[in-house]
Amino acid sequence: MTETVSATPYEKSSAPALVKMTDVSKFYGNIRALQGVSLEVHAGEITCVLGDNGAGKSTLIKIIAGLHRHDAGRFEIEGEETALANPRAALDHGIATVYQDLAVVPLMPVWRNFFLGSEPTKGRGPFRRLDVEFMRETTRAELLRMGIDLRDVDQPIGTLSGGERQCVAIARAVYFGAKVLVLDEPTAALGVKQSGVVLKYVAAARDAGLGVVLITHNPHHAYLVGDRFVLLKRGTMAGSHTRDSITLDELTRQMAGGSELDELSHELERVAESGPDHPSGAADPASGTTAP
């Protein structure tokens, strides 16, 4: 088991939230994807968004990343109300999103993926070429600054573990000046050890002063590093808490369904008390009838 990553906050100022959403809603025709969702992302804090499949997490990511516009509510970036037209507008505001597929080219070297789409060049005219030396040195230095010591930045990124690829993506976002880092279920397909490695670098991004939005369905991972917790259920807010106002057990209970889980527990207890003599659909020898 990995060590708990303490949620030591970055030195906070009185500056407005990097991202603030107030009663934000999104509809696709008659389908309600999000309704009345609010959250805040502050510098040096990790805001965890938790929810089961279909809770609205992906829609929330797309609004923050500029893929979709919200239909109602307020969306503010550093105190100014805005509606992002596209992902480039989000990047221009310092919002970087790391999706589950990471958007890397597996056969390309680590350094090439680090600068993918933003490659520096040197020389002029017909002599203009990629500045390979700068990209190699910068990639190595930035990864080391995040505490990632790769054997060789020339190795294909596809040879790295899932956790290492996530860490490269995080370091890349930090290098290119992200103020807000949105992570889409970074530990979903990872084992316990690799998940711990990724969470360590998520905490490092927070300690570097970034505001982090961690999308996850794992309350244990969220509670290890989170400062704020927003719970979504079927597109609506199921709860909003700060770290000091909720325990891991209560967070897990609310994530698992809360009162619905209690009802299921009582129902299962009643089934267990009825015993194996009366399975569903079996004939009751005393009455000659079939159980419903």
Salt bridges, closest charged atoms under 4 A:
GLU40 OE2 - LYS20 NZ 3.95
GLU40 OE1 - HIS42 NE2 2.74
GLU45 OE2 - LYS12 NZ 3.55
GLU45 OE1 - ARG228 NE 2.66
ASP71 OD1 - LYS26 NZ 3.79
GLU76 OE2 - ARG74 NE 3.11
GLU78 OE1 - LYS179 NZ 3.16
GLU81 OE1 - ARG74 NH1 2.73
GLU119 OE2 - ARG112 NE 3.84
GLU142 OE1 - ARG145 NH2 3.06
ASP154 OD1 - ARG136 NE 2.81
GLU185 OE2 - LYS57 NZ 3.86
GLU185 OE1 - HIS217 ND1 2.60
ASP207 OD1 - ARG206 NE 3.14
GLU250 OE2 - ARG253 NH1 3.67
GLU260 OE2 - LYS233 NZ 2.66
ASP262 OD2 - ARG253 NH2 2.87
GLU269 OE1 - HIS266 ND1 3.98
